[in-house]
Amino acid sequence: MIRMWELRSVAFTRAVFVEFFATLLFVLFGLGSSLNWPGANPSVLQVALAFGLTIGTLVQAFGHVSGAHINPAVTLAFMVGSQISFLRAVFYVGAQLLGAVSGAAILQGLTPIEARGNLSINGLFNNTEAGHAFTIELFLTLQLVLCILASTDDRRTDNVGSPALSIGLSVAVGHLLGIHYTGCSMNPARSFAPAVFTGIFSAHWVFWLGPMLGATLGSLIYHYILIPNTKTLSERMAILQGELELEKDWDEREVRRRQSVELHSPQTRHGMTEKV
């Protein structure tokens, strides 16, 4: 049975909020940069840089709080690699989807109708078939997840450089290829938000299954083939159940709290007075 220790942590609540807020900003700036304004249509390079720089900025700003996943596929990759619990992954994905929809809502409310269009929704462009789009999204997300896992691996002793910059460039590279096929998703939350407001869910499964499968393969390749993790099976299961350090810290804090309450209770003070 999965325990609910994480729900009692202020750090957990803060991390979930950050995933909501960071995804809101990502969708607002990313989709906003790719809108087709009258007489000023954005270039592929402009859109790629906008998405990449936005992700890099948000990872730099919020990475130390929640890990700055900002993407259900990335969260799945970390869960598959036993780096976060199932409970945290569920809350992260929920916060990301809500944040993405909120960001799209803000963008729609601020943008004139003539420039709003379909809010840069992902789709099958240039006669791309659904199977081809699925494969493209799989590989786009695969390279992104491999970059994220390698850039944030605390076991590395070489000069990693800036993980935020590396991840931002990975997102930009994905857009340089993927825009012509699907508009480049790599992120189910990014695809879900504009679909909610436009009502266009044609081939929407591509933008869930493609990134999710790509993220899963990327995590399996990195953690079990390229850089095998030394954790035992029991340790991995404990991480997935959220029962490691968080539970230990919670127990210690709870013991100290109870001791403090007992020490300052009227009965304890009365007993101490009688002894004196």
N, C-alpha and C positions, 0 to 999 in steps of 0.2 A: 504494500500500500504506500502510495506517495504521500509523504508527510508535508505539512504546510508550514514548515519552519521559515521559509523565505518570505511568506506573506507578513510575518511579524517584524520584518526588518525595515527600518527607515531607508536604508541604502537600496533595498529592492524597490520600494515605492518610488524613490527618486529615479532609479534607472528606468523603470517603466514609463514614467512621465517624460524623461529625456527621449526615449524612443518615439513617443507620440510627437513631441515638439520638434525633434530633428527631422522626422519624416514629413511633418507639415511644412517646414522650411524647404526641404528638398523638393517637394512637389511644387510648391509655390514658385520657387526660383527656376527649377528645371523646366516645368511646363511653360512658365511665363516667358522663358527665353526662346522657346520654339514656336510661339504663336505667329501666325501670318498676318502682320499688320499691313494695311493698304500701302502698296508701293515700297515696302521694306521687308520682304521675306528673308528670314535668316538663312545663312548658308549652313552646310553640313558641319564645317569646321567650327562655326560659331556655336551651334547647338552642342557639339561634342565637348567643346571647352567649357561651356556653361554648366553642363551636367557634371563634368569631371572636377571643375573647380569648386562647385557647390559641395560635392561629396568630400573632397579634400578638406575644405573649410570646416564642415560639420564633424568630420572625424577628428580633426585637430581640436575642435572646441569641446566635443562631448565624449571622445573616446575613453577618457579616464573615468567617466561616470557609469556608462552602460555598455561600453564596447562599441557604441555607435554603429549598430548593425544596419538600421534604416532600411531593412530589406528582409522580408520573410524567408527568402532563399538563403541569405547569409545566416540568419538565425538557425535554420534547419541544418546548415553545414556545421555550425558550432555544436549543435545538439548531437549530430551523428558522430562528431569527433569527441564526444563526452566532455565538452568544455563548459556546457551549461546544462542545467536540469531541464527536464520536460516541462515542469511547471513554469519556469522562467521563460522558456521558449513560447509557450501558449500565451502568456501575458504580453510578451514582446510582439508577437504577431498581431494580436488584437490591438495593441497600441499603435503599431505601424499602420494598420489598415484605417483606423480611426483618424490618425494624423494625416494620412494621405488624402482622405475624403475631405477633411477640414481644410487642408491646403488648397485643394481644387475648388472648394466652395468659396474661399476667399478670393482666389484668382478669378473665378467666374463673376463674382460680385463687383470686382474692381475693373474688369475689362469691358470695353464697349462691344456691343453685339457684332459690329462689322469685323472686329479683330479676334473675337472669342472663338469662332469656328467650332471645331469639335474638341477643343482643349488638348490638341496634340495627342489624340488617342492613338494607341498602338493598333496596327491592323496588318493586313496582307497587302503589301504595296508592290507595284511593278510586276504584276502577274505572278507573284510568289505563291506557291501552293502551301497548304497548311502543313504538310509533312516537311517541306523544306524550311518553313518558318520555325517549326518545332526544333529542327536540328540546329538551325542558326542560334536560336535562343539558348539551346543546351550548351553549345560551345562558347558563346559569349559569357554565360554565367560561370562555366567551368574555369575559364581563364581568370575571371574576377575573383572567384573563391580561392583559387590557388595563390593568387597574389595576396589576398587578405591574410590567409593562413600563414604564408611564408613571411609576410611583413610584420606580423604580430606575434610570431613564435618566440617566446621568452627563452627558449633553449639555444637560440643562435648566439654565437660569440663573435661573429664577424661584424663588420660595419654595415648595419642594416640601412642606415640613412633615415629618411623621414617616411614612416608608414603612411601617414596621411597623404603625402605627395604621391607615393607609389600607387595607393588605392585610387586616388583621383585620376592619375594617368591611365590606370587600367580601365576605369569607367569611360574615359575619353576615347581610348583605343576601341573599345567595344562599340561606341556610337559611330565611329568613323566607318566601321564595317556594317553594322546592323541597321543603320537608319534607312538605307535603300531597300532592305527586305521587309522589316517590320516596324520601323521607327525606333527600334532598339529598346527593349524593355529591361531585361536582366533582373527585373524587380516586379513581382506580382502586385505589390501595393501601388507602384507607379502606374501600372496598367489598369488596376481596378478603379482608381479614383475618377479619371475622366469618363470611364464607362458608366459609372453610376449617374453622372449628370447628363450624359448624352443618350443613355439608353442603348448604346451600341455594344452588344456582347458577341458579335459575330467572331467565331474562331477564338473566343476568349480563353478557351482551355489551353491554347498554345502558350499563353503568357503566364500560366500557372505551372503546367506540367513541364514545359521546357526549362525554365529557370530552376524549378525544384529538383528535377532529375540532374541537371548540370551541377547544382550545388552539392547534391548527395555524392555524385561521382567524384567531384573535386575533393570533397572531404575524405572519402574512402581512399583515393589515390594518395593524398598527402599524408594522412595519418597511418595508413596501413601498408603502403608500398614505399613511398619516398622517404618519409621520416617516421618510422614506427614509434608509437608511444610506448613507454616502458611501464605504464600503469597495468596492474593486474586486472583480471576480469571483475573481481569483487570491488576494486576501487572504482572501476568504470560504472558499475551498477550503482554504487553509492553516490557518485556524482549525479547520475541521472535521477536519483531519488532525492537529491538535495539534502544529503545527510552528513556531509563532511564537516568542514570548518564552520559553516554557518550554524549547524546544530550545536557544535561544541561551544562556540562563542555565546550562543543564546543560553545554553545551560549555565555557563559561568556567570553571565549577567543576571540570570534569574535567581541563582543562589545568592549572589551579592545583594540583590534587591530584597529578597526575603530576610536575609540576615539584618539588613538595615531597618526593615519594617519591624522585625522582632525587637531589635535593640532600642528603637525609639517608641515602642508601644507603651501605653500606660501601665499594663500589667508588668512589663519588664522593669520599668522605672520604679514601680511600687515595690517590686521584689528587691531591687537593689537598695532602696531606701530602708527596708526592713532589716537587711543584712547589716547596713551601717549602724 
